[in-house]
């Protein structure tokens, strides 16, 4: 049985994981910055160790915002960029 991460259910593949752990789908919520927003309420984020895709379906966030991600899902906006802060 393999111990390599499979990404099952997360939309991630092992190439998106670092040291055997996907940064945004680990047991800890982490702050990341949105670098691109895609259709189906998905976003590419900068984890500080690379880029990963996460769901932003539960939050109102845009490019440049810092979001809190747990299990591949954004659960809060902790820092909005200037443009989105003025729009909201």
N, C-alpha and C positions, 0 to 999 in steps of 0.2 A: 504494500500500500504506500502510495506516494505522500510525502509531507509537503510537497510544493503547493502553493496556493492555486486554486482553480478559478476563483472569481465567481463561482456559481451564485447566481442571484444578485450579483453586484454590477454586472455590466463591465467588469474589469477582467483583464487577462493577466497571467503572471508577469508579462512585460511591464505592467503598470505598478507592480509591487516593488518595494525596496526592502532588502534584507528579509524577504519572506513575509512581509506584512504590507498590506495596502494602507497607506497613510490615512486615507479618508474612510476606510471601512474597518478600522481597528476598534478596540474596546473603549477608546478615549475620544471624546469630541475634540476637534482641533480647529484652529483659526486658519483659514486659507483665503486667498484673494482670487476673485473671478477674473479670468483673462479673456473669456469668450462665452457668449450665450448662444445656445442652439435650440432648434425646435424640440417639441415634446418636453419642455421645462427641464432641460439638461444644460449643464455648464461645464466648461473646462476651467479648472482652478490650478493655481500655483501653490504647491504644498511646501515649497522651500527645498524640496528634494526632487522635484519634477512636476509634470502636469498629470492630472487625473480628471476623469469625468465624474460629476456628481449630479444628483437630482436637486433642483431648486423649486420643486412644486409647492413646498410648504411656506416659502418666503417670497417677499417682494424685493428682489435684488437685481443688480445690473453690473456690467463690466466695471471693475475698479473697486467694487464693494468687498469688504472683508466679512466673511460668513463663518458661522460655527457649523461644522459638519460632523455627524456621527453616523456610522454604518452606511456611508455613501449618500446620506440625505442631509441637505442643509436644514438646520433646525433654528437658526436665528441669524439676524444681521447685526454684527457688532461694530461695524464701521462703514458708513455709506460714503461713497465718493461725493465730491462737491456737486456734480451735476444731478445725481439721483436724490441727494438731500434737498436740493432746491426744488425739484419736481414734486417731492412728496410732501 
